Amino acid sequence: MSETHSALPRQVADAYVDELIALDPVTGTFLGVKESSSRLPDFSPAGQEALAELQRATLARLEEAERRPGADSAVERRCARLLRERLTAELAVHEADEGLRSVGNMATPAHAVREVFTVTPAQTDEDWSAIAERLRAVPAALAGYRQSLALGLERELYAAPRPTATFVGQLTEWADTGEGRGWFEDFVSPGPDALRAELDEAARAATAALAELRDWMRDVYAPAIEGAPDTVGRERYARWARYFNGTDLDLDEAYAYGWSEYHRLLGEMRKEAEKILPGAETPWVALAHLDEHGRHVEGVDEVRDWLQGVMDRAIDSLDGTHFDLAERVRRVESRIAPPGSAAAPYYTPPSEDFSRPGCTWLPTMGLTRFPVYDLVSTWYHEGVPGHHLQLAQWVHVAEDLSRYQASVGMVSANAEGWALYAERLMDELGFLTDAEERLGYLDAQMMRALRVIVDIGMHLELEIPADSPFHPGERWTPELAQEFFGAHSSRPADFVESEMTRYLSIPGQAIGYKLGERAWLLGRENARERHGDAFDLKAWHMAALSQGSLGLDDLVEELSAL
């Protein structure tokens, strides 16, 4: 690491980012660092320990930096509290050897290896040459990941069987997308003729590495973990909940809050459903009616363009009224997710220089007909005023914060909470007066309340309350959770299956949407009470979006003071 003995916290944080990129070129690529384009991380146990050593050294430097004059300023203090909280939470996960059983349908090293190619520059021959080199690094990266999983087996640290089976299926799909070609071969097909032989050879080697990992997962790993629990228990869950939410949660209180939101939203949904299908037994009967008879967008290209229009219109309506947006923040692109992705839409932030824009991604799951009710509030969440406005604004003001706060220091519940707050904001501002779109928004809100209930409930094996309409008095299992989720969701069965697998493989993440929204709403209400009639919502929004990431307790404190 560069010399930081006289540094303030923001300098320590940014030095950490530089060293992190050296160890993790996937992060470098997402930040737009060109030099990262040809490399992949070391996912082996040794690679994981190298990252942990960097985190420990950075915490020691931070302690020294906080004693220096100037470290108590607001900007330095906010950066320091984020850096300490994040690195401490990350080390707790590492020291519990969670990296030795990272298996699931998203957010594994194998997923990172594939996804990074979708944001790697691919405009020039030089770019494609770097892609070829990165492809040649795939076998070693996947081998290091396999070493970590094998060590986990030796230590009897097992991933959950159900996510493991799903992961094997994903690897199979990536290794053969049809006609004997893998995803990597399809990816390099637009490459330049001058590099055709090199790209094809590297892509085939990468595909062979996927197939080799798939075979080992299927033939060695899956049989070895047969009979292991799919849930993680309270101790592991609390550790992961801290990692994703940036605070030590009262999990029983959060579970009760999920139920209170369930009952509130169900009442609202029934009123809205009556406008669409009078007499409908449940709101989801009305939503099923919309699946057949509601407004739709036909065609994959058409839905991509339609979603672009949703975001463009939102920007035009909100900029200058409820937000003040820099020109480069106004740019966001709608894209179709590559085959083999998880079912949920997602967002990728812009590069640090905005040469790669922020992008929303829609997994089509093989569909060509898309109900409007299921998309509008989701794109307010993923795009504008949701993830894109927050994460792109962080990049825009990075020089006033720190590089760390604007990028790799993100607390999941902060970002997901803002995005869910953004959906609610659009409802508050009158953008969801159409009955179809508003019922879709409420259905999306209900899904986030269900996540709190089933994610905490099944991992902690909590009791279902007596006032529940579903199996009162019984204790949650993954099977009951899936049945409950499916009965209270408009999503198709494959989406519900994908969601449940996600909750089993990344415990504690899914609760951050609702709990994060609650933090944003509380911070806004506290600020409104403090300012009274002088409260300026637009000014508050821009100040809130320009302070970088924080864990939920710190977030409420900072938002309340704006």
C-alpha positions in Angstrom: 0.0 0.0 0.0 1.1 3.6 -0.7 2.5 5.5 2.3 -0.5 6.5 4.5 1.1 7.2 7.9 0.1 10.9 7.6 -3.2 10.3 5.9 -6.7 11.3 6.9 -9.5 8.7 6.8 -10.6 9.5 3.2 -7.1 9.0 2.0 -6.8 5.7 3.8 -10.1 4.6 2.2 -9.0 5.5 -1.3 -5.7 3.8 -0.8 -7.7 0.7 0.1 -9.6 1.0 -3.1 -6.3 1.1 -5.1 -5.0 -2.0 -3.3 -8.4 -3.8 -3.6 -8.4 -3.3 -7.4 -4.9 -4.9 -7.6 -6.4 -8.0 -5.8 -9.8 -7.9 -7.4 -9.8 -6.8 -11.1 -13.5 -7.5 -11.3 -14.1 -4.6 -9.0 -11.6 -2.6 -11.1 -13.6 -3.3 -14.3 -16.9 -2.2 -12.7 -15.1 1.0 -11.7 -13.9 1.5 -15.3 -10.2 0.8 -14.6 -8.9 -0.2 -18.0 -5.9 -2.0 -16.7 -8.2 -4.5 -15.0 -9.7 -5.7 -18.2 -7.3 -8.6 -18.8 -7.3 -10.2 -15.4 -9.5 -12.0 -12.9 -9.2 -12.4 -9.1 -7.7 -15.3 -7.1 -10.7 -17.0 -5.5 -8.5 -19.6 -3.8 -8.2 -19.7 0.0 -4.8 -17.9 -0.4 -6.5 -15.2 -2.4 -9.2 -14.7 0.2 -6.7 -14.4 2.9 -4.7 -11.8 1.0 -7.8 -9.7 0.8 -8.4 -10.1 4.6 -4.8 -9.1 5.3 -5.5 -5.9 3.3 -8.6 -5.2 5.4 -6.8 -5.7 8.7 -3.9 -3.4 7.6 -6.4 -0.8 6.5 -8.2 -0.9 9.8 -4.9 -0.3 11.6 -4.1 2.7 9.3 -7.6 4.0 9.9 -7.2 4.0 13.7 -4.0 6.1 13.2 -5.7 8.4 10.7 -8.5 9.2 13.1 -6.1 10.7 15.6 -4.8 13.3 13.2 -5.9 16.9 13.1 -8.9 17.3 10.7 -10.2 13.8 11.1 -13.2 15.0 13.1 -14.7 17.0 10.2 -18.0 15.8 8.9 -16.7 14.4 5.7 -13.8 12.5 7.3 -16.0 11.2 10.2 -18.6 9.9 7.8 -16.0 8.1 5.6 -14.3 6.7 8.7 -17.4 5.2 10.2 -18.3 3.6 6.9 -14.9 2.1 6.3 -14.6 0.7 9.8 -18.1 -0.8 9.7 -17.6 -2.4 6.3 -14.2 -3.8 6.8 -15.2 -5.2 10.2 -18.3 -6.9 8.8 -16.3 -8.3 5.9 -13.6 -9.7 8.1 -16.3 -11.3 10.3 -17.6 -13.1 7.3 -14.1 -14.2 6.2 -13.0 -15.4 9.6 -16.1 -17.6 9.8 -14.9 -19.2 6.5 -18.0 -18.3 4.7 -16.0 -17.9 1.5 -15.3 -21.7 1.6 -19.0 -22.4 0.9 -20.1 -19.7 -1.5 -22.6 -21.5 -3.7 -25.9 -20.2 -5.0 -27.8 -18.9 -8.0 -26.1 -15.4 -7.9 -23.2 -13.6 -6.2 -20.7 -16.5 -6.3 -17.2 -16.2 -7.8 -18.4 -18.1 -10.9 -21.2 -15.5 -11.4 -18.6 -12.7 -11.0 -16.4 -14.3 -13.6 -19.2 -14.4 -16.2 -20.9 -11.1 -15.3 -17.7 -9.0 -15.5 -17.4 -9.8 -19.3 -20.8 -8.0 -19.8 -19.2 -4.7 -18.6 -15.7 -5.2 -20.0 -14.9 -2.6 -22.8 -15.4 -4.2 -26.2 -15.1 -1.4 -28.7 -11.5 -1.7 -30.1 -9.1 -4.4 -31.1 -7.1 -3.5 -28.0 -10.2 -4.1 -25.9 -10.8 -7.5 -27.5 -7.2 -8.5 -27.0 -7.6 -7.8 -23.3 -10.8 -9.8 -23.4 -8.9 -12.8 -24.9 -6.4 -12.5 -22.1 -9.1 -12.4 -19.5 -10.8 -15.4 -21.1 -7.5 -17.3 -20.7 -7.6 -16.4 -17.0 -11.0 -18.1 -16.5 -9.7 -21.6 -15.9 -7.3 -20.5 -13.1 -10.0 -18.3 -11.5 -12.5 -21.2 -11.5 -9.9 -23.6 -10.2 -9.1 -21.3 -7.3 -12.9 -21.1 -6.5 -13.0 -24.9 -6.6 -10.0 -25.1 -4.2 -12.0 -23.0 -1.7 -15.0 -25.2 -1.9 -12.9 -28.3 -1.6 -11.3 -26.9 1.6 -14.8 -26.2 2.8 -15.7 -29.8 2.3 -12.6 -30.9 4.3 -13.7 -28.6 7.2 -17.3 -29.8 6.9 -18.4 -26.2 6.0 -21.2 -27.1 3.6 -23.3 -24.9 1.2 -27.0 -25.5 1.1 -28.0 -28.5 -1.1 -30.9 -26.7 -2.9 -28.8 -23.7 -4.2 -26.1 -26.2 -5.1 -28.5 -28.1 -7.4 -29.6 -24.8 -9.0 -25.9 -23.7 -9.5 -25.1 -27.0 -11.3 -28.0 -26.2 -13.6 -26.7 -22.7 -14.3 -23.2 -24.0 -15.0 -24.7 -26.5 -17.5 -26.6 -23.7 -19.3 -23.5 -21.5 -19.4 -21.4 -24.3 -20.8 -23.9 -25.2 -23.6 -26.2 -22.5 -24.8 -27.1 -24.6 -27.9 -25.4 -26.2 -30.8 -22.4 -27.2 -28.7 -21.4 -23.6 -27.9 -21.0 -22.1 -24.5 -21.8 -18.6 -23.3 -18.2 -17.5 -23.7 -18.2 -18.5 -27.4 -21.4 -16.6 -28.0 -19.9 -13.6 -26.1 -16.9 -13.3 -28.4 -18.8 -13.8 -31.7 -18.9 -10.0 -32.4 -15.1 -9.8 -31.9 -12.8 -8.6 -34.8 -11.7 -11.0 -37.5 -8.1 -10.3 -36.8 -8.5 -11.9 -33.4 -11.0 -14.5 -34.3 -8.8 -17.6 -33.8 -7.4 -16.2 -30.5 -10.8 -15.3 -29.1 -12.4 -18.6 -30.1 -9.6 -20.7 -28.6 -9.7 -18.7 -25.3 -13.5 -18.9 -25.2 -13.5 -22.7 -25.7 -11.0 -23.0 -22.9 -13.2 -20.9 -20.6 -16.2 -23.0 -21.5 -14.2 -26.2 -20.8 -13.4 -24.8 -17.4 -17.1 -24.2 -16.7 -17.9 -27.7 -17.7 -15.1 -29.1 -15.5 -16.4 -27.1 -12.5 -20.0 -28.2 -13.3 -18.9 -31.9 -13.3 -17.1 -31.5 -10.0 -20.0 -29.8 -8.4 -22.4 -32.4 -9.7 -20.3 -35.5 -9.1 -18.2 -34.6 -6.0 -19.6 -31.6 -4.2 -23.3 -32.2 -4.3 -23.1 -35.8 -3.1 -20.8 -34.7 -0.3 -23.3 -32.2 1.1 -26.4 -34.3 0.7 -28.4 -34.0 3.9 -26.9 -30.7 5.0 -29.4 -28.1 6.1 -30.6 -25.5 3.6 -30.9 -22.9 6.3 -28.1 -21.3 8.3 -29.3 -20.8 11.9 -29.3 -17.6 14.0 -25.6 -17.2 14.5 -24.7 -17.3 10.8 -27.7 -15.4 9.9 -26.9 -12.5 12.3 -23.4 -12.3 10.8 -24.7 -12.1 7.3 -27.5 -9.6 8.3 -24.8 -7.3 9.7 -22.8 -7.6 6.5 -25.8 -6.7 4.2 -27.4 -4.1 6.5 -24.5 -2.4 8.2 -25.9 -2.8 11.7 -26.6 -5.4 14.3 -30.3 -6.0 13.9 -32.9 -7.1 16.4 -34.0 -10.0 14.2 -37.2 -10.8 16.1 -38.3 -7.1 15.9 -37.5 -7.1 12.2 -39.6 -10.3 11.7 -42.5 -8.7 13.5 -42.2 -5.6 11.3 -42.4 -7.7 8.2 -45.7 -9.1 9.4 -47.1 -5.6 10.2 -46.2 -4.5 6.7 -47.8 -7.7 5.3 -51.1 -6.9 7.0 -51.0 -3.2 6.0 -50.2 -3.9 2.3 -52.8 -6.7 2.0 -55.5 -4.2 3.0 -54.3 -1.7 0.4 -54.0 -4.4 -2.3 -57.6 -5.5 -1.7 -58.9 -2.0 -2.3 -56.9 -1.6 -5.5 -57.8 -5.1 -6.8 -61.5 -4.2 -6.5 -61.0 -1.5 -9.1 -59.6 -4.1 -11.6 -61.7 -7.2 -10.9 -64.6 -6.5 -8.6 -65.2 -9.4 -6.3 -61.8 -11.0 -6.8 -61.1 -13.5 -4.0 -57.6 -12.2 -3.5 -55.5 -9.4 -5.1 -53.4 -12.1 -6.9 -56.5 -13.3 -8.7 -56.8 -9.7 -10.0 -53.2 -9.8 -11.0 -53.6 -13.1 -12.7 -56.4 -11.4 -14.7 -54.0 -8.7 -15.7 -51.5 -11.4 -16.9 -54.1 -12.3 -19.5 -56.1 -9.1 -20.1 -54.0 -6.2 -18.8 -51.7 -4.0 -20.8 -48.6 -5.7 -22.2 -45.5 -5.1 -24.2 -44.9 -7.6 -27.0 -41.3 -8.5 -28.0 -37.9 -8.5 -26.3 -36.5 -5.5 -28.2 -39.8 -3.7 -27.7 -39.8 -4.1 -23.9 -36.2 -2.9 -23.7 -37.1 0.2 -25.6 -40.3 0.7 -23.5 -38.3 0.5 -20.3 -35.9 3.1 -21.6 -38.9 5.3 -22.2 -40.1 4.8 -18.6 -36.7 6.0 -17.3 -36.4 8.9 -19.8 -39.9 10.2 -18.9 -39.1 9.9 -15.1 -35.9 11.9 -15.5 -37.7 14.6 -17.5 -40.4 14.8 -14.9 -38.3 14.7 -11.7 -35.2 16.8 -12.8 -35.6 20.3 -11.5 -38.7 19.5 -9.4 -37.7 16.8 -6.9 -34.0 16.4 -7.9 -31.2 18.4 -9.5 -29.4 16.1 -11.8 -26.1 16.6 -13.6 -26.2 15.9 -17.3 -24.1 12.7 -17.0 -26.4 11.4 -14.3 -29.3 11.7 -16.6 -27.9 9.0 -18.9 -29.0 5.5 -18.2 -29.5 2.5 -20.5 -32.1 -0.3 -20.6 -30.6 -3.7 -21.5 -31.6 -7.4 -21.7 -29.8 -9.7 -19.2 -27.8 -12.5 -20.6 -29.3 -16.0 -20.6 -28.8 -18.0 -17.5 -29.2 -15.1 -15.1 -31.3 -15.2 -12.0 -34.9 -14.2 -12.4 -34.8 -10.7 -10.8 -33.9 -7.5 -12.7 -30.8 -5.7 -11.6 -28.7 -2.6 -12.2 -25.0 -2.0 -12.8 -23.6 1.5 -12.0 -21.6 3.7 -14.4 -17.9 3.6 -14.6 -16.0 6.2 -12.7 -15.6 8.4 -15.8 -19.2 7.7 -17.0 -17.8 6.3 -20.3 -19.9 3.2 -19.5 -23.4 4.4 -18.4 -25.5 3.0 -15.6 -27.6 0.1 -17.0 -30.8 -1.7 -16.0 -31.0 -5.4 -16.9 -34.2 -7.4 -17.6 -33.9 -11.2 -17.5 -36.6 -12.4 -19.9 -36.7 -16.0 -18.7 -37.6 -17.0 -22.2 -40.7 -14.7 -22.4 -41.6 -12.4 -25.2 -44.8 -10.9 -23.7 -44.4 -8.6 -20.6 -47.3 -7.2 -18.4 -46.9 -3.5 -17.8 -48.1 -3.8 -14.1 -45.1 -5.9 -13.3 -42.6 -3.4 -14.8 -43.3 0.2 -14.0 -42.5 0.4 -10.3 -39.7 -2.1 -10.8 -38.0 0.3 -13.2 -38.6 3.1 -10.8 -36.6 0.9 -8.4 -33.8 -0.3 -10.7 -33.5 2.9 -12.8 -35.0 6.3 -12.0 -35.4 7.5 -9.3 -34.0 4.3 -7.7 -30.6 2.7 -8.0 -29.5 4.8 -10.9 -30.0 8.2 -9.3 -28.3 7.1 -6.1 -25.4 5.2 -7.4 -24.7 7.4 -10.3 -24.9 10.5 -8.0 -22.3 8.9 -5.8 -20.0 8.5 -8.7 -20.7 12.1 -9.8 -19.7 13.5 -6.3 -16.9 11.0 -5.6 -14.3 13.8 -5.5 -16.2 15.4 -2.6 -16.6 12.1 -0.8 -14.0 9.5 -1.4 -13.6 6.9 -4.1 -14.5 4.3 -1.4 -17.8 5.8 -0.4 -18.9 6.2 -4.0 -18.2 2.6 -5.0 -17.0 -0.4 -3.1 -18.2 0.8 0.3 -21.8 0.3 -0.6 -24.1 -1.1 2.1 -26.7 -3.3 0.4 -29.6 -2.2 2.6 -28.8 1.5 2.1 -29.0 1.1 -1.7 -31.9 -1.3 -1.8 -33.7 0.8 0.8 -33.3 3.9 -1.3 -34.6 2.0 -4.3 -37.7 0.9 -2.5 -38.2 4.4 -1.1 -38.0 5.6 -4.7 -40.9 3.4 -5.6 -42.9 4.8 -2.7 -41.9 8.3 -3.6 -43.3 7.9 -7.1 -46.6 6.7 -5.6 -46.6 9.7 -3.2 -45.9 12.1 -6.2 -48.9 10.7 -8.1 -47.1 8.7 -10.8 -49.0 5.5 -10.0 -52.6 6.5 -10.3 -53.3 3.9 -13.0 -55.0 0.9 -11.1 -52.9 -1.7 -12.9 -49.6 0.1 -12.2 -50.5 0.8 -8.6 -51.5 -2.7 -7.9 -48.2 -3.8 -9.4 -46.4 -1.4 -7.1 -48.2 -2.7 -4.1 -47.5 -6.3 -5.2 -43.8 -5.4 -5.4 -43.9 -3.8 -1.9 -45.6 -7.0 -0.6 -42.8 -9.1 -2.1 -40.3 -7.1 0.0 -42.4 -7.6 3.1 -42.6 -11.3 2.4 -38.8 -11.4 2.1 -38.4 -10.1 5.7 -40.9 -12.7 6.9 -39.6 -15.8 5.1 -35.9 -15.0 5.1 -35.7 -14.4 8.8 -38.4 -17.0 9.5 -37.0 -20.0 7.7 -33.3 -19.4 8.6 -34.2 -18.9 12.3 -37.0 -21.5 12.2 -39.4 -19.0 13.9 -43.0 -19.6 14.7 -45.7 -18.3 12.3 -47.9 -15.9 14.3 -51.4 -16.8 15.5 -53.0 -14.1 13.4 -51.4 -15.3 10.2 -53.8 -16.7 7.5 -51.1 -19.3 6.7 -50.2 -22.2 9.0 -50.5 -20.3 12.3 -48.4 -21.7 15.1 -46.2 -23.8 12.8 -42.5 -23.2 12.4 -41.1 -22.0 9.1 -39.3 -24.4 6.7 -38.1 -23.6 3.2 -41.0 -25.6 1.8 -43.6 -23.6 3.8 -41.7 -20.4 2.9 -42.0 -21.1 -0.9 -45.7 -22.0 -0.6 -46.4 -18.8 1.3 -44.4 -16.7 -1.0 -46.0 -18.2 -4.1 -49.5 -17.7 -2.7 -48.8 -14.0 -2.1 -47.0 -13.1 -5.3 -48.0 -12.4 -8.9 -44.6 -13.9 -10.1 -44.5 -17.1 -12.0 -43.3 -20.4 -10.4 -39.8 -20.2 -11.9 -39.4 -16.7 -10.4 -40.5 -17.8 -7.0 -38.2 -20.8 -7.2 -35.3 -18.5 -8.1 -36.1 -16.1 -5.3 -36.2 -18.9 -2.6 -32.9 -20.2 -3.8 -31.5 -16.7 -3.6 -32.6 -16.4 0.0 -31.1 -19.7 1.0 -27.8 -18.9 -0.6 -27.4 -15.2 0.5 -29.1 -15.0 3.9 -29.8 -11.6 5.3 -29.6 -9.7 2.0 -33.3 -9.8 1.0 -34.5 -8.2 4.3 -32.5 -5.0 3.5 -35.1 -3.6 1.1 -37.9 -3.1 3.6 -35.6 -2.4 6.5 -33.6 0.0 4.4 -36.8 1.8 3.2 -37.9 2.1 6.8 -34.5 3.8 7.6 -34.9 6.3 4.7 -38.5 7.1 5.7 -37.5 7.6 9.3 -34.6 9.9 8.4 -36.9 12.0 6.1 -39.5 12.3 8.8 -37.0 13.3 11.4 -35.5 15.9 9.1 -39.0 17.2 8.2 -39.9 17.6 11.9 -36.6 19.4 12.6 -37.1 21.9 9.8 -40.9 22.3 10.0 -42.4 24.4 7.2 -38.9 25.2 5.9 -38.3 21.6 4.9 -37.2 21.4 1.3 -37.7 17.9 -0.1 -35.6 18.4 -3.2 -32.7 19.8 -1.2 -33.0 16.9 1.2 -33.0 14.4 -1.6 -29.8 15.8 -3.2 -28.0 16.1 0.2 -29.0 12.5 1.0 -27.9 11.2 -2.3 -24.6 13.0 -2.1 -23.4 11.6 1.3 -22.3 8.2 0.1 -23.2 4.9 1.7 -23.8 4.1 5.4 -25.1 1.3 7.5 -28.7 1.6 8.5 -28.2 3.1 12.1 -25.6 5.6 10.8 -27.9 6.3 7.8 -30.8 7.4 10.0 -28.6 9.6 12.1 -27.1 11.3 9.1 -30.4 11.7 7.2 -32.1 13.1 10.3 -29.4 15.9 10.5 -29.7 17.1 6.9 
